[in-house]
Structure formats: structure tokens, C-alpha cells
Amino acid sequence: MSHCLSCGRYIGPYETCPYCGARQAPRVSLRAVKWATLALATLGLALLWVLATRLPLPRISIHQASATMNFAYVEIAGQVVRGPTWNPDSRALSFTVADETGEMRVWAFRDVVDELRATGRVPGLGDRVIVAGTLRVREEDVSLTLNVPDHLTVIPIEPEERTIGSITVADALRRVRVRGQVWEVREPYSGLTLITLRDPTGAIGLAVDSSLQSLTGAFRPPDVGQSLEVTATVSLYRDTPQLVLPSVREIVLLEETVPVAEKRPIGTLSAADEGRLVTVQGTIRWAEAFSAGYRLRLEDETGSVLILLWQDLYQALPDPSALQTDAQLEITGTVALYRNTLEVIPSRPRDVVLRTAAPSAHVLSLGALAEAPLGATVTVEGVVVEARSFQKGFRLTVDDGTGQAILLLWLGVYDELPDPISLREGARVRATGRLETYQGQQEVVPEQGADVAIIQPAEPPLRREIASITRADRGARVTIEGTITRSEPFSQGYRVWVGDGSGEILVLLWENIYQRVKGREHLIPGVQVRVTGVVEEYQGILEIVPPLPGDVTVPRGP
């Protein structure tokens, strides 16, 4: 105040009026004003902090986001319907949240993502979340940027216990827990592993991509046949249900085995089961090879069914020769109906399980064959000491130390052998067949390839240089290795000239041998070949004649 309160004259800063002597009221100091201003500002900031931390963030529905809200800090709530995806180069995490009004992409970057990964708070497909951040509105694209890790809340979802076959397209985005056996593992392209899980009710795919592994931990694909418990979200791939993991930690290895098919008595199978995967167990009543593989009839106390093994599966079995009459098998395969005949067709070698081997037949010594009646079925065992081919088959001389006999293999029986290439001189074999005689010599004649088993393969023969083979070797068995210099067919087979640098010699392949040589299409000039055979002479020319198809080995093509 600058005027006297008593006389009204201007007195300036004086506290006592120089005109009338009246004292004036004390004035507020500038220091007091400053302190008061500072206190008021501090109180205002404290109030703003309380309001900012205690009042809830404004929650909006996704449809409400518009251009007028660009850069607003808001909160949304919903379900993760796509993602998450992770870009390791930009260290960017994104996922799509949906509510009843629409969808919005949420982004997080660098340190925020590192914190989410370290604390295990990366949301998975199907999770319900509450997330707050900065809205970014660009034309038709609206997204939310998560700036603070604590502004993301993942609400746990209790999974449903389900069987695989009960999962349908209506279960999309539901969290389920299933138990199954790994049927197949494949990688359609780098960064994606697809695991097929099976239980007795059906099969479903489990997808594990590189983003999931980067975000939640390292992943080692399980082995085929391993049983798992998986907690995952149902997603759709081309309208087909599949499972997507929220974390690789949701795969649990089980000690017990989850069956992949319902075990059924054979007699309960019918045409209504066509296309269904089943497990049957029984005893082999007969077995035979055919042009595309191997088939057998399996029988239990309720009935019998035909088991069909395609050639590639049959050859991949650990011991195909064990599929003999009276052996007990467990087969898992798909039921098929062919010309009104029910068949069970396994698709993997592991689905053919030998439960009990066929009772071992009594092995008769070759020296005792003379006492066995002609026409009897006998089992013999011995070492192949000589092999000769003829137009319709092969005659093998077998020796067991007590005597010798001829093992006669017709071409049809030879072609049914599980491993015909291993049948060579020096191999130890066991065979069951009908006892016959020919030109005063006893012969054992098997009826099918399964009746012949190679107990011990032959030792690799020593190689000879071609130049060392002379007329003195006629009738001897030799092995050579070299390069084909010429080759040509002739009326009764195929001729091949082989050189090894020391010389050249003719190899004569009769038609029944040539047609059964593995890789015969590569018997052309320039190809390496290994041949074992008997030295013979024809019109003054030495030649090597292999007695068995397995005596010709073509390591590789040109």
C-alpha cells in the first residue's frame, strides 16, 4: 500500500506517514511471497502425482480409438488373437488384442521387451490381457505402444482337459491341455516345427515357430514315439484345428506311454471302421510276399484280419524274417476295405511290434537228412559253400560240418527274401522246406522267402588284381574291383568288361542274375563295380561268372 490510511496522501514505502504521523499496517515481504509460491507449487505437484498414480487410466473400447486421440495414454482390455511375433533385429514384440468392438495391434520395444521376457510375462495366443500405452493413429491403422512393462497384465486362463479328437473349429482360441504321443515331426520350412500328436481319439498338429523359441526359451523337438502333455491354445490353419504353445515350457515329457489307437479285438472290426486307426494283436497264421510288399493273416480268439505291409515298410523292419507262422504281433494301422476284404495297414515300421517270436523249429543236422522221409518239412542250418544259378533259380550247397545238402531257391522264392543281396557264398543260413531228391542228391526246397533266414553274413572276400588271374584259376572263385570299360547286352544276359589298371576281364551276367543286380542301370562305362564269381573260359577268353545277384556290387552311379 503506497497511500496513508489516515490522511490519504502518497507516502511511498514509509511505515509512518511523514505528514500526519500515523503508523501504517505492516506489509508482506517479497521473501514470504516467494516461499508461499514455492509451497503452493509443491502442493500442486504432489496433488498431480497422487491423481496420476491413484486414479485409474482411462479405459476405452478398441472401436473408440480415433484420430482425435492420437498420442493419448489409454488402456484397453481383451484377448490375444494373433501373435506374439518377435523381430530380433529391431527387438520389437507385437501381438493383436481383440474385444467385442474390434482389434488393435500392440507393440513393445527393446528394454520393455527384455523386462517382459525376463519376468515371463510375454502373452500367448488366447491369453486375456489388460494393456496401457500410447495410441498411434495413422489413417486407418491404429496401434498401441506399451511404454512401461508394469502396464501389461496377463490374466491366467485355466486350461480345459481335452482329448485330441474332441477339439473342433468351435474351440478356436480356447486353452486346452492334451496328452498324446508324437506321431511325426517335420520342418516344412526353416523356423517352423510341426509336431503331430495322437491319442486314441484322433490326431492334431502342434506348431512351434522361431518367435516362440526366441521369446520363451530354447526348444528341442521330441522324438517320434515320445508321450507328451501339452497346454496350448487352439488355432485354425485353413479351417483345420491346430495347437499353438504360449511357451515352450508348456511341453511336459511323460514317462508313461499314451496309446495312439484304440486296442480292438480283431472280430469287432467291420466296414464301419474304414479309415480308423486301430491296434490289434494276434498270431500269424500265414504269411507271403507279393509284388508290392508282404501280407499276412493275423488271428486272435475273436477272428482274423489281413495285415498289409508295403515293401518299403517291410524292408525297414528290424527283422523281417521274424514274421513267420505262429509268431505273435501287435499291429497299429489304418483299417481299409479292399474288394470286401478288411485290411489293417501300418504306416511306420515302429507300428509292427513282435510280441513273441515263432517257436524255434527243430534244426536237423545235414548228416541226418538221409533218415528223414521224403516230402517231410525240415529245418536245416549251415554255411553256403557253393552257389550255382540256373534258368529258374539258384542251387546253394550248404555245409554244417556233419554233411552237405542242396538248398534250392526258385526265382520267386529268392525274390521274396528279406535281404537277398546278403545271400552269398560264406553266409550262414537257416532254411525250412520240403525234403526232396534230384539226381540222387538231397534238396531242401523252401516254399516262400520267409522260410530262409541269413544267420550270419559272409566275410568280405579278398580282392585280386585282374592281371593275376590266369587259366590256372579256372573253377576258382575270385573277387575283382575296377571300372567298367565296355558293356553290352546279349541274347542270354549282359556282358561287362572291367579294368583295374593292371588288366581287363569279361564279366558274364546271365539274365536271371542281371535282372536282380541292385543298381544294374549303372552298369555302364566309367562306373566302379565289384564282382565275385567263378573263373571260366569260353573260346579261349577268360571270364568271371557271378553265381548270385549279390555278387555284383555297384557302389554308385557315374
C-alpha positions as CSV (number, residue, x, y, z in Angstrom):
1,M,0.0,0.0,0.0
2,S,1.5,3.4,-1.0
3,H,-1.0,6.0,0.5
4,C,-1.6,6.9,4.1
5,L,-4.5,5.2,5.6
6,S,-5.2,8.3,7.8
7,C,-4.7,11.4,5.6
8,G,-4.7,9.7,2.2
9,R,-1.5,11.4,1.0
10,Y,1.1,9.4,-1.0
11,I,3.8,8.2,1.4
12,G,5.6,5.6,-0.8
13,P,7.4,2.9,1.2
14,Y,7.3,4.7,4.6
15,E,5.7,2.8,7.5
16,T,4.9,6.1,9.4
17,C,3.1,9.0,7.5
18,P,5.5,12.0,7.3
19,Y,2.5,14.3,7.1
20,C,0.2,13.2,9.9
21,G,2.5,10.8,11.8
22,A,0.0,7.9,11.6
23,R,1.6,4.4,11.6
24,Q,0.7,2.2,8.6
25,A,-0.2,-1.6,8.6
26,P,2.9,-3.9,8.1
27,R,3.5,-5.1,4.5
28,V,4.0,-8.7,3.3
29,S,7.7,-9.2,2.4
30,L,8.8,-10.4,-1.0
31,R,10.6,-13.4,0.6
32,A,7.3,-14.5,2.2
33,V,5.6,-14.3,-1.2
34,K,8.4,-16.4,-2.8
35,W,8.1,-19.1,-0.1
36,A,4.4,-19.1,-0.4
37,T,4.6,-19.5,-4.1
38,L,7.1,-22.5,-3.8
39,A,4.9,-24.2,-1.2
40,L,1.8,-23.8,-3.4
41,A,3.7,-25.2,-6.5
42,T,5.0,-28.2,-4.4
43,L,1.5,-28.9,-3.1
44,G,0.1,-28.8,-6.7
45,L,2.7,-31.2,-8.0
46,A,2.1,-33.6,-5.1
47,L,-1.6,-33.5,-5.9
48,L,-0.9,-34.2,-9.5
49,W,1.3,-37.2,-8.6
50,V,-1.4,-38.6,-6.3
51,L,-4.0,-38.2,-9.1
52,A,-1.7,-39.7,-11.7
53,T,-0.8,-42.8,-9.6
54,R,-4.1,-43.4,-7.8
55,L,-6.7,-42.6,-10.4
56,P,-7.3,-45.4,-13.0
57,L,-6.1,-44.9,-16.5
58,P,-8.9,-44.1,-18.9
59,R,-10.1,-47.4,-20.5
60,I,-11.6,-47.4,-23.9
61,S,-13.0,-49.9,-26.2
62,I,-11.0,-50.6,-29.3
63,H,-13.6,-49.1,-31.6
64,Q,-13.5,-45.8,-29.7
65,A,-9.9,-45.1,-30.8
66,S,-9.8,-42.3,-33.3
67,A,-7.6,-39.6,-34.8
68,T,-8.6,-37.1,-32.1
69,M,-7.0,-39.4,-29.5
70,N,-3.6,-39.7,-31.3
71,F,-0.8,-39.9,-28.6
72,A,-3.3,-40.3,-25.8
73,Y,-2.3,-42.6,-23.0
74,V,-5.2,-45.1,-22.7
75,E,-5.9,-48.6,-21.5
76,I,-7.6,-51.5,-23.4
77,A,-8.6,-55.0,-22.4
78,G,-9.2,-58.1,-24.5
79,Q,-7.9,-61.4,-25.8
80,V,-4.7,-62.0,-27.8
81,V,-6.0,-63.3,-31.1
82,R,-2.7,-63.2,-33.1
83,G,0.9,-63.4,-32.2
84,P,3.1,-62.7,-30.4
85,T,5.8,-62.2,-33.0
86,W,9.3,-61.1,-32.3
87,N,11.8,-59.4,-34.5
88,P,15.3,-59.9,-33.0
89,D,16.9,-57.3,-35.3
90,S,14.7,-54.4,-34.2
91,R,13.9,-56.0,-30.8
92,A,10.2,-55.4,-31.4
93,L,7.4,-57.5,-30.0
94,S,3.9,-57.3,-31.3
95,F,0.5,-59.0,-30.7
96,T,-3.1,-58.3,-31.6
97,V,-5.7,-57.8,-28.9
98,A,-9.4,-58.1,-29.7
99,D,-12.5,-57.0,-27.7
100,E,-16.2,-57.1,-28.7
101,T,-15.7,-54.0,-30.8
102,G,-12.6,-54.7,-32.9
103,E,-8.9,-55.5,-32.9
104,M,-5.7,-53.5,-32.2
105,R,-2.1,-54.2,-32.6
106,V,0.1,-53.7,-29.6
107,W,3.8,-53.0,-29.8
108,A,6.7,-53.1,-27.3
109,F,10.3,-52.4,-27.9
110,R,13.8,-53.0,-26.6
111,D,14.1,-52.7,-22.8
112,V,10.4,-53.1,-22.3
113,V,10.5,-56.5,-24.2
114,D,13.6,-57.5,-22.3
115,E,11.8,-57.0,-19.0
116,L,8.7,-58.9,-20.2
117,R,10.9,-61.8,-21.3
118,A,12.9,-61.8,-18.1
119,T,9.8,-61.9,-15.9
120,G,7.9,-64.4,-18.1
121,R,5.1,-62.0,-18.9
122,V,5.0,-62.4,-22.7
123,P,1.4,-63.1,-23.5
124,G,0.5,-66.1,-25.6
125,L,-2.3,-66.7,-28.1
126,G,-5.6,-66.9,-26.3
127,D,-4.4,-65.0,-23.2
128,R,-6.6,-62.3,-21.8
129,V,-4.7,-59.0,-21.2
130,I,-5.1,-55.5,-19.9
131,V,-2.6,-53.2,-21.5
132,A,-2.0,-49.4,-21.3
133,G,0.1,-47.3,-23.6
134,T,0.3,-44.6,-26.2
135,L,-2.2,-44.6,-29.0
136,R,-0.7,-44.1,-32.5
137,V,-3.3,-43.3,-35.2
138,R,-2.2,-43.4,-38.9
139,E,-5.0,-43.2,-41.4
140,E,-6.8,-46.5,-41.0
141,D,-4.1,-48.1,-38.8
142,V,-4.5,-47.7,-35.0
143,S,-1.9,-49.3,-32.7
144,L,-0.8,-49.0,-29.1
145,T,2.7,-48.8,-27.8
146,L,3.5,-50.3,-24.4
147,N,6.0,-48.0,-22.7
148,V,6.0,-49.5,-19.2
149,P,6.3,-53.2,-18.5
150,D,4.0,-53.0,-15.5
151,H,1.2,-51.6,-17.7
152,L,0.7,-55.1,-19.2
153,T,-1.3,-57.5,-17.1
154,V,-1.7,-61.1,-18.4
155,I,-4.7,-62.8,-16.8
156,P,-4.1,-66.6,-16.3
157,I,-6.5,-68.9,-18.1
158,E,-7.3,-72.3,-16.6
159,P,-6.9,-74.9,-19.5
160,E,-9.6,-77.4,-20.2
161,E,-8.7,-81.1,-20.1
162,R,-9.5,-82.5,-23.5
163,T,-9.0,-85.5,-25.7
164,I,-7.5,-84.7,-29.1
165,G,-10.5,-86.0,-31.1
166,S,-12.9,-83.7,-29.3
167,I,-11.2,-80.5,-30.5
168,T,-13.0,-78.8,-33.3
169,V,-13.1,-75.4,-35.1
170,A,-15.5,-74.2,-32.5
171,D,-12.7,-74.4,-29.9
172,A,-10.6,-71.7,-31.6
173,L,-8.7,-69.5,-29.1
174,R,-9.5,-71.9,-26.2
175,R,-6.7,-73.0,-23.9
176,V,-6.6,-76.8,-23.7
177,R,-4.5,-79.5,-22.1
178,V,-4.0,-82.7,-24.1
179,R,-1.9,-85.9,-23.7
180,G,-0.7,-87.6,-26.8
181,Q,2.2,-89.5,-28.5
182,V,4.4,-87.9,-31.0
183,W,3.4,-89.4,-34.3
184,E,5.5,-87.3,-36.7
185,V,8.0,-84.3,-36.5
186,R,8.7,-82.3,-39.6
187,E,10.0,-78.8,-40.6
188,P,8.1,-77.5,-43.6
189,Y,10.4,-74.5,-43.7
190,S,13.2,-73.0,-41.6
191,G,11.8,-71.6,-38.4
192,L,8.7,-73.7,-38.1
193,T,8.5,-77.2,-36.5
194,L,5.2,-79.1,-36.8
195,I,4.6,-82.0,-34.4
196,T,1.7,-84.4,-35.0
197,L,0.2,-85.6,-31.7
198,R,-2.1,-88.7,-31.5
199,D,-4.2,-90.3,-28.9
200,P,-6.9,-93.0,-29.4
201,T,-9.4,-90.3,-30.4
202,G,-7.5,-88.6,-33.2
203,A,-4.5,-86.5,-34.3
204,I,-3.7,-82.8,-34.2
205,G,-0.8,-80.6,-35.2
206,L,1.3,-78.6,-32.7
207,A,3.1,-75.6,-34.3
208,V,6.3,-74.2,-32.7
209,D,7.8,-71.3,-34.6
210,S,11.1,-69.4,-34.1
211,S,9.4,-66.4,-32.5
212,L,8.1,-68.6,-29.7
213,Q,11.5,-70.1,-29.1
214,S,13.2,-66.6,-29.1
215,L,10.7,-65.3,-26.6
216,T,10.2,-68.2,-24.2
217,G,13.3,-70.4,-24.4
218,A,15.3,-73.0,-26.4
219,F,13.3,-75.9,-27.9
220,R,14.4,-79.4,-28.8
221,P,11.9,-81.3,-30.9
222,P,10.7,-84.5,-29.1
223,D,11.4,-87.9,-30.6
224,V,8.8,-89.8,-32.5
225,G,7.1,-92.2,-30.1
226,Q,7.6,-89.9,-27.1
227,S,4.5,-89.2,-25.0
228,L,3.7,-85.6,-24.1
229,E,1.4,-83.4,-22.0
230,V,0.8,-80.1,-23.8
231,T,-1.0,-77.0,-22.7
232,A,-1.7,-74.9,-25.7
233,T,-4.3,-72.7,-27.5
234,V,-6.4,-73.9,-30.3
235,S,-5.9,-72.0,-33.5
236,L,-7.1,-72.6,-37.1
237,Y,-4.9,-73.3,-40.2
238,R,-7.1,-73.3,-43.3
239,D,-10.1,-74.3,-41.2
240,T,-8.2,-77.1,-39.5
241,P,-7.6,-77.0,-35.7
242,Q,-4.1,-77.0,-34.6
243,L,-2.3,-76.2,-31.3
244,V,-0.1,-73.1,-30.6
245,L,2.0,-73.0,-27.4
246,P,2.0,-69.9,-25.2
247,S,5.5,-71.0,-24.0
248,V,7.9,-73.9,-24.8
249,R,7.7,-74.7,-21.1
250,E,4.2,-75.9,-21.6
251,I,5.5,-79.2,-23.1
252,V,5.9,-81.9,-20.5
253,L,7.6,-85.2,-21.3
254,L,5.6,-88.2,-19.8
255,E,7.1,-91.4,-18.6
256,E,4.1,-93.5,-19.3
257,T,3.1,-94.2,-22.9
258,V,0.0,-92.6,-24.4
259,P,-1.6,-95.1,-26.9
260,V,-2.2,-93.7,-30.4
261,A,-5.1,-96.0,-31.2
262,E,-7.8,-98.0,-29.5
263,K,-6.9,-101.6,-29.0
264,R,-9.6,-103.7,-30.6
265,P,-10.4,-107.4,-30.7
266,I,-10.0,-108.4,-34.4
267,G,-13.5,-109.8,-34.5
268,T,-15.0,-106.4,-33.7
269,L,-13.6,-104.8,-36.8
270,S,-16.1,-104.0,-39.6
271,A,-16.5,-101.9,-42.7
272,A,-17.7,-99.1,-40.4
273,D,-14.1,-98.8,-39.1
274,E,-12.7,-98.0,-42.6
275,G,-10.2,-95.1,-42.2
276,R,-9.9,-95.6,-38.4
277,L,-6.6,-96.1,-36.7
278,V,-6.7,-99.3,-34.5
279,T,-4.3,-101.6,-32.7
280,V,-4.8,-105.4,-33.0
281,Q,-2.8,-108.2,-31.5
282,G,-2.7,-111.8,-32.6
283,T,-0.9,-114.8,-34.0
284,I,0.3,-115.1,-37.6
285,R,-1.5,-117.9,-39.4
286,W,0.1,-117.5,-42.8
287,A,2.4,-115.0,-44.5
288,E,3.6,-114.4,-48.0
289,A,5.3,-111.9,-50.2
290,F,3.6,-110.3,-53.2
291,S,4.6,-107.8,-55.9
292,A,4.2,-104.7,-53.7
293,G,5.3,-106.0,-50.3
294,Y,4.3,-108.6,-47.7
295,R,1.0,-109.7,-46.3
296,L,0.0,-111.9,-43.5
297,R,-3.2,-113.1,-41.7
298,L,-3.4,-112.2,-38.0
299,E,-5.7,-114.1,-35.8
300,D,-7.0,-113.8,-32.2
301,E,-9.7,-115.7,-30.4
302,T,-12.4,-113.4,-31.9
303,G,-11.4,-113.5,-35.6
304,S,-8.7,-112.8,-38.2
305,V,-7.7,-109.9,-40.5
306,L,-5.3,-109.4,-43.3
307,I,-2.2,-107.2,-42.5
308,L,-0.7,-105.4,-45.5
309,L,2.9,-104.3,-45.3
310,W,4.2,-102.2,-48.2
311,Q,7.6,-103.1,-49.5
312,D,9.5,-100.0,-48.1
313,L,8.0,-100.6,-44.6
314,Y,8.7,-104.3,-44.7
315,Q,12.3,-103.8,-45.6
316,A,12.7,-101.2,-42.8
317,L,11.6,-103.6,-40.1
318,P,14.4,-104.6,-37.7
319,D,14.0,-108.3,-38.5
320,P,11.6,-109.0,-41.4
321,S,12.4,-112.7,-41.3
322,A,10.7,-112.9,-37.8
323,L,7.3,-112.6,-39.5
324,Q,6.7,-116.3,-39.5
325,T,3.8,-118.5,-38.8
326,D,2.9,-118.8,-35.1
327,A,4.7,-115.5,-34.2
328,Q,2.6,-113.1,-32.2
329,L,2.4,-109.5,-33.4
330,E,0.9,-106.2,-32.3
331,I,-0.1,-104.0,-35.2
332,T,-1.2,-100.4,-35.3
333,G,-2.6,-99.4,-38.6
334,T,-5.5,-97.9,-40.6
335,V,-8.5,-100.1,-41.4
336,A,-9.1,-100.4,-45.1
337,L,-11.6,-102.3,-47.2
338,Y,-10.4,-103.8,-50.5
339,R,-12.7,-106.0,-52.5
340,N,-14.9,-106.6,-49.5
341,T,-11.9,-107.8,-47.5
342,L,-10.9,-105.9,-44.3
343,E,-7.2,-105.0,-44.1
344,V,-5.1,-103.2,-41.4
345,I,-2.3,-101.2,-43.0
346,P,0.5,-99.8,-40.7
347,S,2.3,-96.7,-41.9
348,R,5.5,-96.9,-39.9
349,P,8.0,-99.7,-39.0
350,R,7.6,-99.0,-35.3
351,D,3.9,-99.9,-35.6
352,V,4.8,-103.5,-36.2
353,V,5.8,-105.0,-32.9
354,L,6.9,-108.6,-32.4
355,R,5.5,-109.7,-29.1
356,T,6.5,-113.4,-29.3
357,A,8.7,-115.0,-31.9
358,A,7.6,-118.1,-33.7
359,P,8.6,-121.3,-31.8
360,S,12.0,-122.3,-33.0
361,A,11.8,-125.2,-35.4
362,H,14.0,-128.2,-34.6
363,V,17.1,-127.8,-36.7
364,L,18.0,-131.1,-38.3
365,S,21.7,-131.8,-38.9
366,L,22.5,-132.3,-42.6
367,G,24.1,-135.6,-41.8
368,A,20.8,-136.9,-40.5
369,L,18.8,-135.9,-43.6
370,A,19.2,-139.4,-45.0
371,E,17.0,-140.7,-42.2
372,A,14.2,-138.2,-42.8
373,P,11.3,-139.2,-45.1
374,L,11.0,-137.6,-48.5
375,G,8.3,-134.9,-48.6
376,A,8.8,-134.1,-44.9
377,T,9.2,-130.4,-43.8
378,V,12.7,-130.0,-42.3
379,T,14.7,-127.1,-40.9
380,V,18.5,-127.0,-41.6
381,E,21.3,-124.6,-40.9
382,G,24.7,-124.3,-42.4
383,V,27.2,-122.3,-44.4
384,V,26.8,-121.7,-48.2
385,V,30.0,-123.3,-49.6
386,E,29.0,-123.1,-53.3
387,A,26.3,-121.3,-55.3
388,R,25.2,-122.0,-58.9
389,S,22.5,-120.4,-60.9
390,F,20.2,-122.0,-63.4
391,Q,17.4,-120.5,-65.6
392,K,14.7,-120.8,-62.9
393,G,16.6,-120.3,-59.7
394,F,19.7,-121.0,-57.6
395,R,21.2,-124.1,-56.1
396,L,23.2,-123.5,-52.9
397,T,25.4,-126.1,-51.4
398,V,25.1,-125.9,-47.6
399,D,27.5,-127.5,-45.1
400,D,27.1,-127.8,-41.3
401,G,30.1,-130.0,-40.5
402,T,28.0,-133.2,-40.5
403,G,27.2,-133.3,-44.2
404,Q,26.0,-131.3,-47.1
405,A,22.7,-130.7,-48.9
406,I,21.3,-128.6,-51.7
407,L,19.2,-125.6,-50.8
408,L,17.0,-125.0,-53.9
409,L,15.6,-121.5,-54.3
410,W,13.2,-120.9,-57.2
411,L,13.3,-117.4,-58.5
412,G,10.0,-116.5,-56.9
413,V,11.3,-117.6,-53.5
414,Y,14.6,-115.7,-54.0
415,D,12.7,-112.5,-54.9
416,E,10.8,-112.8,-51.6
417,L,13.9,-112.9,-49.4
418,P,14.0,-110.1,-46.9
419,D,17.6,-109.3,-47.8
420,P,18.6,-111.2,-51.0
421,I,21.8,-109.1,-51.5
422,S,23.3,-110.7,-48.4
423,L,22.9,-114.2,-49.7
424,R,26.4,-115.1,-50.9
425,E,28.9,-117.9,-50.5
426,G,30.2,-117.9,-47.0
427,A,26.9,-116.7,-45.4
428,R,25.4,-118.9,-42.7
429,V,21.7,-119.6,-43.4
430,R,18.8,-121.3,-41.8
431,A,16.0,-122.7,-44.1
432,T,12.8,-124.6,-43.7
433,G,11.5,-126.5,-46.7
434,R,10.3,-129.7,-48.2
435,L,12.8,-132.5,-48.4
436,E,13.3,-133.8,-52.0
437,T,15.9,-135.6,-54.1
438,Y,17.3,-134.8,-57.5
439,Q,19.7,-136.9,-59.4
440,G,20.4,-138.8,-56.1
441,Q,21.2,-135.6,-54.2
442,Q,19.0,-134.4,-51.3
443,E,17.5,-131.0,-51.6
444,V,15.6,-128.7,-49.2
445,V,13.1,-126.6,-51.1
446,P,11.5,-123.6,-49.2
447,E,8.0,-122.5,-50.2
448,Q,8.5,-118.8,-49.5
449,G,11.1,-116.2,-48.8
450,A,10.2,-116.0,-45.1
451,D,11.4,-119.6,-44.8
452,V,15.0,-118.6,-45.4
453,A,17.0,-116.5,-42.8
454,I,20.6,-115.3,-43.1
455,I,22.0,-116.0,-39.6
456,Q,25.5,-114.6,-40.3
457,P,26.6,-112.6,-43.4
458,A,29.6,-113.7,-45.4
459,E,33.0,-112.2,-44.7
460,P,34.2,-109.8,-47.5
461,P,36.4,-111.8,-49.9
462,L,39.9,-110.7,-50.7
463,R,40.3,-108.7,-53.9
464,R,42.6,-109.9,-56.8
465,E,44.3,-107.9,-59.4
466,I,42.9,-108.7,-62.8
467,A,46.4,-109.3,-64.3
468,S,47.0,-112.0,-61.7
469,I,44.0,-114.1,-63.0
470,T,45.2,-116.9,-65.4
471,R,43.9,-120.1,-66.9
472,A,45.2,-121.9,-63.8
473,D,42.4,-120.2,-61.9
474,R,39.6,-121.8,-63.9
475,G,36.9,-123.0,-61.5
476,A,38.3,-120.8,-58.7
477,R,36.2,-118.1,-57.0
478,V,37.8,-114.6,-57.2
479,T,36.8,-111.1,-56.4
480,I,37.8,-108.1,-58.6
481,E,37.2,-104.4,-58.4
482,G,37.6,-101.8,-61.2
483,T,36.0,-99.6,-63.7
484,I,33.6,-100.7,-66.5
485,T,35.3,-100.1,-69.8
486,R,32.6,-101.6,-72.1
487,S,29.1,-103.1,-71.6
488,E,26.6,-104.7,-73.9
489,P,23.5,-106.9,-73.7
490,F,23.4,-110.3,-75.5
491,S,20.7,-112.9,-76.1
492,Q,21.0,-114.6,-72.7
493,G,22.1,-111.7,-70.4
494,Y,24.6,-108.9,-70.2
495,R,28.4,-108.6,-70.7
496,V,30.6,-106.2,-68.9
497,W,34.3,-105.6,-69.3
498,V,36.1,-104.4,-66.1
499,G,39.6,-102.9,-65.9
500,D,41.6,-102.1,-62.8
501,G,44.8,-100.6,-64.3
502,S,46.6,-104.0,-64.3
503,G,44.4,-105.5,-66.9
504,E,40.9,-106.1,-68.2
505,I,38.5,-109.1,-67.9
506,L,35.0,-110.0,-69.1
507,V,32.2,-110.4,-66.5
508,L,29.3,-112.5,-67.8
509,L,25.9,-111.9,-66.2
510,W,23.2,-114.4,-67.1
511,E,19.7,-112.9,-67.5
512,N,18.4,-114.1,-64.1
513,I,21.4,-112.6,-62.4
514,Y,21.4,-109.3,-64.3
515,Q,17.7,-108.7,-63.7
516,R,18.3,-108.9,-59.9
517,V,21.5,-106.8,-59.6
518,K,20.9,-103.8,-57.4
519,G,21.8,-100.7,-59.5
520,R,22.0,-102.6,-62.8
521,E,21.1,-99.4,-64.6
522,H,24.5,-98.1,-63.7
523,L,26.4,-100.9,-65.4
524,I,27.8,-98.6,-68.0
525,P,31.4,-97.4,-68.9
526,G,33.1,-95.2,-66.3
527,V,31.3,-96.8,-63.3
528,Q,33.1,-98.5,-60.4
529,V,32.0,-102.1,-59.8
530,R,33.0,-105.0,-57.5
531,V,32.4,-108.6,-58.7
532,T,32.8,-112.0,-57.2
533,G,32.5,-115.1,-59.4
534,V,33.9,-118.2,-60.8
535,V,36.6,-118.0,-63.4
536,E,35.6,-119.8,-66.6
537,E,37.0,-119.9,-70.1
538,Y,35.0,-119.6,-73.3
539,Q,36.6,-119.8,-76.8
540,G,40.0,-119.1,-75.3
541,I,38.7,-116.0,-73.4
542,L,38.8,-115.9,-69.6
543,E,35.6,-114.6,-67.9
544,I,34.1,-114.2,-64.4
545,V,30.6,-115.6,-63.9
546,P,28.9,-114.4,-60.7
547,P,26.5,-117.2,-59.4
548,L,24.3,-114.9,-57.3
549,P,23.0,-111.3,-57.8
550,G,24.6,-110.2,-54.5
551,D,28.0,-111.0,-56.0
552,V,27.8,-107.8,-58.1
553,T,28.1,-104.5,-56.2
554,V,27.6,-101.1,-57.9
555,P,28.7,-98.6,-55.2
556,R,27.5,-95.5,-57.1
557,G,26.5,-94.1,-60.4
558,P,28.8,-92.3,-62.8
